[in-house]
Amino acid sequence: MKETVAVLGASSKPDRYSHKAMLLLQQNGHTPIPVHPKEKSILDRKVFSDLSELDVQVDTVTIYVRPELLRKQLDDLINLHPHRVIMNPGTEDEGVATELTNRGIAVVQACTLVMLNTGQFES
């Protein structure tokens, strides 16, 4: 199943993992939605400044922000009701993971790029 994926911390810089994830999600037929407070457009897609602006059902949120920034967006993340959240290396936060799990949101601590390249992304 192809998914709608919010990329929290998306970047327009091609060397960033979040940019590579956007590209690979798109190439694999998924619909990436970039979320970043300062970017305007990434890969010809409108960038949303935060999760609260999203008005579509999101299947997965893949995280590319530091844990302290993630904690500030926990309520918006919960209100989005994604099926799962992927905490990429360096973004992990046990408190956030526990809170999401308690709310029925699956949490995966893994690399989105590796998951896509090895066929493990589809949930």
C-alpha positions as CSV (number, residue, x, y, z in Angstrom):
1,M,0.0,0.0,0.0
2,K,1.4,3.4,-1.0
3,E,1.3,5.9,1.9
4,T,1.0,9.6,2.6
5,V,4.1,10.4,4.6
6,A,4.8,13.6,6.6
7,V,8.5,14.3,6.6
8,L,9.1,16.3,9.8
9,G,12.3,18.3,9.3
10,A,12.3,18.1,5.6
11,S,15.1,19.9,3.8
12,S,15.7,21.4,0.4
13,K,19.4,20.6,0.7
14,P,20.1,17.5,-1.4
15,D,22.8,16.2,1.0
16,R,20.4,16.0,4.0
17,Y,18.9,12.6,4.8
18,S,15.4,14.2,5.0
19,H,15.7,15.4,1.4
20,K,16.9,11.9,0.3
21,A,14.0,10.4,2.1
22,M,11.6,12.7,0.3
23,L,13.0,11.8,-3.0
24,L,13.0,8.0,-2.3
25,L,9.5,8.1,-0.9
26,Q,8.4,9.9,-4.1
27,Q,10.3,7.4,-6.3
28,N,8.6,4.5,-4.5
29,G,5.1,5.9,-5.2
30,H,4.4,7.3,-1.8
31,T,3.2,10.9,-1.2
32,P,5.7,12.8,0.9
33,I,4.5,15.9,2.6
34,P,7.4,18.2,3.7
35,V,7.1,19.9,7.1
36,H,9.6,22.6,8.1
37,P,9.1,26.1,9.6
38,K,11.4,27.9,7.2
39,E,11.3,26.1,3.8
40,K,8.7,27.0,1.2
41,S,9.0,24.3,-1.5
42,I,10.8,21.0,-1.7
43,L,10.8,18.8,-4.8
44,D,8.0,21.0,-6.2
45,R,5.9,20.3,-3.1
46,K,4.4,22.9,-0.8
47,V,6.1,22.8,2.6
48,F,3.9,23.1,5.7
49,S,5.4,25.0,8.6
50,D,4.2,22.5,11.3
51,L,2.1,19.4,11.7
52,S,-1.0,21.3,12.8
53,E,-1.3,22.7,9.3
54,L,-1.8,19.3,7.6
55,D,-5.4,18.7,6.5
56,V,-5.0,15.2,5.0
57,Q,-4.9,11.7,6.6
58,V,-1.2,10.9,7.2
59,D,-0.3,7.2,7.3
60,T,3.3,7.7,8.6
61,V,5.3,10.5,10.0
62,T,9.1,10.2,9.6
63,I,11.1,12.3,12.0
64,Y,14.2,14.3,11.1
65,V,14.4,16.7,14.0
66,R,16.2,16.7,17.3
67,P,14.3,15.2,20.3
68,E,13.9,18.6,21.9
69,L,12.2,19.9,18.8
70,L,10.1,16.7,18.5
71,R,8.9,17.1,22.1
72,K,7.5,20.6,21.3
73,Q,5.4,19.0,18.5
74,L,4.1,16.0,20.5
75,D,0.5,17.3,20.8
76,D,0.3,18.1,17.1
77,L,1.8,14.7,16.3
78,I,-0.8,12.9,18.5
79,N,-3.7,15.0,17.0
80,L,-2.6,14.0,13.5
81,H,-3.3,10.3,14.3
82,P,-0.8,8.7,12.0
83,H,-0.7,4.9,11.9
84,R,3.0,5.0,12.7
85,V,5.9,7.3,13.5
86,I,9.5,6.5,12.3
87,M,12.2,7.9,14.6
88,N,15.3,8.0,12.4
89,P,18.7,7.7,14.0
90,G,19.4,10.7,16.3
91,T,15.8,11.6,16.7
92,E,14.8,9.0,19.3
93,D,13.0,10.1,22.4
94,E,11.8,7.4,24.8
95,G,9.2,9.7,26.4
96,V,7.7,10.6,23.1
97,A,7.8,7.0,21.9
98,T,6.0,5.9,25.1
99,E,3.3,8.6,24.8
100,L,2.7,7.8,21.1
101,T,2.5,4.0,21.9
102,N,0.0,4.7,24.7
103,R,-2.1,6.6,22.2
104,G,-2.2,3.6,19.8
105,I,0.4,5.0,17.4
106,A,3.1,2.5,16.3
107,V,6.6,3.7,16.8
108,V,9.5,2.3,14.8
109,Q,13.1,3.3,15.6
110,A,14.8,2.8,12.2
111,C,16.1,4.6,9.2
112,T,13.5,5.4,6.6
113,L,16.1,5.2,3.8
114,V,17.1,1.7,4.8
115,M,13.5,0.7,5.2
116,L,12.7,1.9,1.7
117,N,15.8,0.4,0.1
118,T,15.2,-3.0,1.7
119,G,11.4,-3.3,1.2
120,Q,10.6,-3.0,4.9
121,F,8.8,0.4,4.6
122,E,5.4,-0.9,3.7
123,S,3.5,-1.5,7.0
